[in-house]
């Protein structure tokens, strides 16, 4: 049985008008993670320069300014494979092409758990694991409509975004591959 597609979603909770170094670092780390664990990468509300409109342009621009991920080559590879996507902030909800939204949080309303995420994928349903990028995580306005939550620690411990991305994606991939 073919499993659904997993997408890493990064929601910009930093400055919505200016691209900052924190944006660059998170993106440079998420690209290799997505490539290594066969996931897509979707960005929401990132303030890229206006002359960058396509994912390949963004990937090359970020890759030229980082040493992370084989000097940015992994992000370029992801974009060339058509697995890197750019979206504005979701006004009326997230794009249905990403599948079921799962909010990654240390304060879940109801915790789906890694096993629940794997069950969704095993049923052939795609999903997007949403990470809030910024000191306050995903804002309530974006998080409120998402019913499925995941606390990868199972104990409410808050993790830095890039640490959480690695823990969540590796945990899901590990359980998915072991069953």
C-alpha positions, 0 to 999 in steps of 0.5 A, a space after each residue: 500500500 502506498 503511503 500519503 505524502 508528508 509535508 513540512 510546513 513552516 508558518 512565518 511568525 517572525 517579521 512578515 515584511 522583512 526576510 531575516 536570518 532566522 528565516 534563512 536558517 530555518 529554511 536551510 535546515 528544513 530543505 535537507 530534512 525534507 529531502 532526507 525523509 522523503 517529505 515536501 516543504 511548504 512555506 507560509 507567509 515568508 517575505 522574500 524579495 519581490 523579484 523571487 517568485 518561484 520556488 527554484 528562485 528562492 532555493 537558489 537565493 537561499 542556497 547561495 548564502 548558506 553552508 547548511 545542507 551541503 552548501 544549500 544544494 539539498 534545498 536546490 535538489 528539493 526545489 528541482 524535484 518540485 517538492 518545495 512550495 511557496 504560499 501566502 498566509 492562509 486567509 481562508 484556510 490552508 491549501 487542500 493540496 497539502 492534505 490534512 493539517 497537523 499542528 505541531 505544538 507543546 500544548 495540544 488540544 488533543 494529541 494525535 501522537 506519532 502513531 496517529 500521524 503514521 496511521 494517516 499516512 499509511 491510509 494513503 492520506 497526505 498531511 502537512 506538519 505545521 511548525 510555527 517559526 518564531 518565538 510564539 509559534 503558530 498564531 492562534 488565528 492559523 492554529 485554531 481551525 486545525 483539529 489534529 495536533 502533535 506533541 512529539 515529546 508527549 510531555 508538553 516540552 517546548 522545543 526550538 523550531 529546528 529541533 522540533 522539525 528534526 524530532 517530528 520528521 525523524 520520529 514519523 519516518 522511523 515509525 513509518 519505516 518500521 511497520 
